[in-house]
Amino acid sequence: MKLTVIGGGGVRSMFLAKSIAQKAAQLHITELCFMDNDSQKLKIYGGMAEIVAQKICPPLHFVRTTNAIEAIRGADYVITTIRAGGDDMRVRDERIALDLGVLGQETTGAAGLSFAMRSVPALAEYCALVRKYAKPACKVFIFTNPAGVVSQTLRDLGFEFTYGICDAPSGMLRSFEKLYGVPEGSARGEVYGLNHLSYFRSVTINGREVLDELIENDRAYTETDLRYFEKRLLRERHAILNEYLYYFYYREQAVRNILRAPQTRGEQIAQINRRMTAALSELDVQRDFDRALEIFEEGYGERENNYMAAESGIRRQTTWHFDPFGKDDGGYAGVALRFIEIEQSGTADSMILCVPNQGAIDGLEDSDVVEITCDIVQGEAVAHRFGQVDAQNLELIRRVKMYERLASEAIRTRSRTRAVEALTLHPLVASYSLATQLTDAYLAHNQPFIGEWT
């Protein structure tokens, strides 16, 4: 079986390689192909990923290529994790919004539309190649942000074999397992909403419902990503919140903290990645992998400890280490591998994916892509039926979904008008005048990638 990663020269490539290699024998993965159009980064980060994969699973045939057709030909599964335009475009995406006093976070904030303007056309080209060159039953797992808009638009374009994936919900469940001191896989969640805007209506540990006690557990607010919320908010929402809901429920705090911080998250990551890539470029990572790993651990550890720090004012304090042979924590590769594992087992099981609603949540359209707990049955994802959900939670979901629908239409039809309408309805913009300024700035910013819109 062949698994292909589009964007295999990314900084997180080693994590992907580790996750896949550790499961390769169990899942009958015989060929792993990492493709990237940046040959330097593919040589560095793809090269480090190859070493990790070979250490863990020597029989696994590992291929690196800049040729998309070669990468996709004969693939059984594809994971996309691209960043169209690179880190510097992200920095400008976020700054354009912040200069207008609007949250610029690259997935949830206004900058997500700008990122999607670049991401969708690139992904649509790859999906067209999948349709032509991959195995007929090939599935594509989309980890390219903003996953909500991207997944919606690709489905609207007719690429029904695409599934949005995100490691935030599974990461939250793993943090609860650590809190309770139970093995991985002990926690399950019933999740509904949208990517980066989802609610846990139920959390069980070994089959026992623990949602209410988690909400009341003081340790959860220091040891898990409930740290971004107040206990009273979770009580009122009758749910545990995806960490990205911080930007909606504490919008003014997030914007104020970002503007006060010396750097945005995008600027921080761009600086770390530049420094790390420059240092690694001076090495032959194949011959001096141990030194390369030291450089990587220092840079990536800095990234991890500053996750959401500028926005929330809360900085993590952990010593970060990459152990190729240590137990894999899954990440977004784990989400894709979970799907493959269930599909190959021939039995039904559940996981959290971005899929069409199809009546699962009352008040949304069937074609609306939602982030939801699904059963995987014979290779198909069937969303759990939630029916009526909390009215206030649904109102926020519906508002953001309207933004995503309009953003999808704007990108598919290259329409400035629809883009303005989308941002006008976005709860974190909520202004026609701001939406107009943002749209024009983003169209000019992205013109080299997307050409002229009307």
HELIX and SHEET records of a PDB file:
HELIX    1   1 SER A   13  LEU A   27  1                                  15    
HELIX    2   2 SER A   39  LYS A   41  1                                   3    
HELIX    3   3 LEU A   42  GLY A   46  3                                   5    
HELIX    4   4 GLY A   47  ILE A   56  1                                  10    
HELIX    5   5 ALA A   68  ILE A   72  1                                   5    
HELIX    6   6 GLY A   86  LEU A   98  1                                  13    
HELIX    7   7 ALA A  111  TYR A  133  1                                  23    
HELIX    8   8 ALA A  147  ASP A  156  1                                  10    
HELIX    9   9 ALA A  168  TYR A  180  1                                  13    
HELIX   10  10 LEU A  211  GLU A  216  1                                   6    
HELIX   11  11 ALA A  220  GLU A  223  1                                   4    
HELIX   12  12 ASP A  225  TYR A  228  5                                   4    
HELIX   13  13 LYS A  231  ARG A  237  1                                   7    
HELIX   14  14 GLU A  243  LEU A  245  5                                   3    
HELIX   15  15 TYR A  246  TYR A  249  1                                   4    
HELIX   16  16 ARG A  251  ARG A  260  1                                  10    
HELIX   17  17 ARG A  265  SER A  281  1                                  17    
HELIX   18  18 PHE A  289  ASN A  305  1                                  17    
HELIX   19  19 ALA A  309  SER A  312  1                                   4    
HELIX   20  20 GLY A  331  SER A  345  1                                  15    
HELIX   21  21 ALA A  391  THR A  413  1                                  23    
HELIX   22  22 ARG A  416  LEU A  425  1                                  10    
HELIX   23  23 TYR A  432  ILE A  450  1                                  19    
SHEET    1   A 6 HIS A  61  THR A  65  0                                        
SHEET    2   A 6 GLU A  31  MET A  35  1                                        
SHEET    3   A 6 LYS A   2  ILE A   6  1                                        
SHEET    4   A 6 TYR A  77  THR A  80  1                                        
SHEET    5   A 6 LYS A 139  ILE A 142  1                                        
SHEET    6   A 6 THR A 162  GLY A 164  1                                        
SHEET    1   B 3 ALA A 187  LEU A 194  0                                        
SHEET    2   B 3 LEU A 197  ILE A 205 -1                                        
SHEET    3   B 3 ARG A 208  GLU A 209 -1                                        
SHEET    1   C 3 ALA A 187  LEU A 194  0                                        
SHEET    2   C 3 LEU A 197  ILE A 205 -1                                        
SHEET    3   C 3 ILE A 240  LEU A 241 -1                                        
SHEET    1   D 3 ASP A 349  PRO A 356  0                                        
SHEET    2   D 3 VAL A 369  VAL A 377 -1                                        
SHEET    3   D 3 GLU A 380  ALA A 383 -1                                        
END                                                                             
